[in-house]
Amino acid sequence: MLSIMSDAAFADLIAWQPAIECLGAMGFTEPTFTDGYVISKPPHSPRLFWHYDWFAWRDPDALDVRPQQVFFMYYLTDTTVENGCLRVLPGSHRHHHPLRDLIGNPHNEKLSRALDLDDPAFSTQPDEVDVPVRAGDLVVGDARMLHAAHANASDERRTVITLWFQPDFASLPDRVKAQMVKKTQPTPADWPVAAREMVRALNPRYHGDAEPYGRDLYERPGV
């Protein structure tokens, strides 16, 4: 994983208007951006475990119909089941899925290091859906949704750029706003002024005194 702040050239992608307009078409006209990563899946590497990328499950609005956070995924190669395409569990962002009872905290070291591929977090689910894409396609997904990836059985790397946006930051609870600001990646001081301003214009701002949610709330209650 490589921070999106590793090169100023990524500013154009972060602020790419056709992608921002996708959110606008869904009714989200003032999204914010917090962080992003270049994630490379090496050739002949195992499956990525089932996980979600949300933290505030104990918040009263956790299962709201409106997404609190979404990922923008740009794959740099065509993806297939063979080279590790995305797989998702539709509806798992708002409704309980039996797999949640089996995986616990979906960001622990054992899963991240793929030490036990028989763990349910690496399982095949009867209702999973593959999401193969063409290079350069944009995949937009709810951070609360359980998602994973197939093994990369090919001889080439499979690389994706993942960016995190908050479609309607203004409507988020204060503790969530505080956490979003806390996790925002700082724009490097040595970036060109135009690139810094482009990204900072999208960064969330919160001036209240609410305590940010912590990672201890990653585990979702059985609802």
Backbone hydrogen bonds, N-H to C=O, Kabsch-Sander energy under -0.5 kcal/mol:
donor,donor_aa,acceptor,acceptor_aa,energy
2,L,38,V,-2.1
4,I,36,G,-2.4
6,S,3,S,-1.6
7,D,4,I,-0.8
10,F,7,D,-1.7
11,A,8,A,-1.8
12,D,9,A,-0.8
13,L,9,A,-0.5
14,I,10,F,-2.5
15,A,11,A,-2.1
16,W,13,L,-1.4
19,A,16,W,-0.9
20,I,16,W,-1.9
21,E,17,Q,-2.9
22,C,18,P,-0.7
22,C,19,A,-0.7
23,L,19,A,-1.1
24,G,20,I,-1.7
25,A,21,E,-2.3
26,M,22,C,-0.7
26,M,23,L,-0.9
27,G,24,G,-1.6
28,F,23,L,-2.5
29,T,27,G,-0.8
30,E,167,P,-0.5
32,T,166,Q,-1.9
33,F,202,L,-2.4
34,T,164,W,-2.2
35,D,164,W,-0.7
37,Y,162,T,-2.5
38,V,2,L,-3.1
39,I,37,Y,-0.6
39,I,160,V,-3.3
40,S,38,V,-0.5
41,K,39,I,-0.5
41,K,158,R,-2.6
44,H,152,N,-1.2
44,H,154,S,-0.9
45,S,42,P,-0.8
45,S,152,N,-1.0
48,L,149,A,-1.9
50,W,121,A,-3.2
51,H,147,H,-1.9
53,D,143,A,-2.6
57,W,55,F,-1.0
57,W,217,L,-1.1
59,D,56,A,-1.4
62,A,59,D,-2.1
64,D,61,D,-1.9
70,V,165,F,-2.9
71,F,141,G,-2.7
72,F,163,L,-2.9
73,M,71,F,-0.6
73,M,139,V,-2.6
74,Y,72,F,-0.5
74,Y,161,I,-2.6
75,Y,73,M,-0.6
75,Y,137,D,-0.8
76,L,159,T,-2.6
79,T,133,V,-2.7
84,G,80,T,-0.6
84,G,81,V,-0.7
84,G,151,A,-0.5
85,C,80,T,-2.1
86,L,131,V,-0.7
87,R,148,A,-2.3
88,V,129,V,-2.5
89,L,146,L,-1.9
92,S,89,L,-2.0
94,R,91,G,-1.5
95,H,91,G,-1.9
96,H,223,V,-0.7
100,R,97,H,-2.1
101,D,98,P,-1.1
102,L,99,L,-1.6
103,I,99,L,-1.1
104,G,100,R,-1.0
108,N,105,N,-0.9
112,S,108,N,-2.2
113,R,109,E,-2.2
114,A,111,L,-1.6
115,L,110,K,-2.0
119,D,116,D,-1.8
122,F,119,D,-2.5
123,S,120,P,-1.8
128,E,125,Q,-1.6
129,V,88,V,-2.5
131,V,86,L,-3.0
136,G,75,Y,-2.9
137,D,134,R,-2.5
139,V,73,M,-2.3
139,V,137,D,-0.5
140,V,138,L,-0.5
141,G,71,F,-1.9
143,A,69,Q,-2.7
145,M,142,D,-1.7
147,H,51,H,-2.6
148,A,87,R,-2.7
149,A,48,L,-1.3
150,H,85,C,-2.1
152,N,45,S,-1.9
153,A,82,E,-3.3
153,A,151,A,-1.1
158,R,41,K,-2.2
159,T,157,R,-0.5
160,V,39,I,-2.5
161,I,74,Y,-2.8
162,T,37,Y,-3.0
162,T,160,V,-0.6
163,L,72,F,-2.6
163,L,161,I,-0.5
164,W,35,D,-3.0
165,F,70,V,-2.4
165,F,163,L,-0.5
166,Q,32,T,-2.5
169,F,166,Q,-0.9
171,S,168,D,-1.5
172,L,169,F,-1.7
177,K,173,P,-2.6
178,A,174,D,-2.7
179,Q,175,R,-1.7
180,M,176,V,-2.5
181,V,177,K,-2.3
182,K,178,A,-2.0
183,K,179,Q,-2.0
184,T,180,M,-0.6
184,T,181,V,-0.9
185,Q,34,T,-2.8
191,W,188,P,-1.5
196,R,192,P,-2.4
197,E,193,V,-2.7
198,M,194,A,-1.9
199,V,195,A,-1.8
200,R,196,R,-2.9
201,A,197,E,-1.8
202,L,199,V,-1.9
203,N,199,V,-0.8
203,N,200,R,-0.5
213,Y,175,R,-1.0
217,L,214,G,-1.5
218,Y,215,R,-1.9
223,V,221,P,-2.2
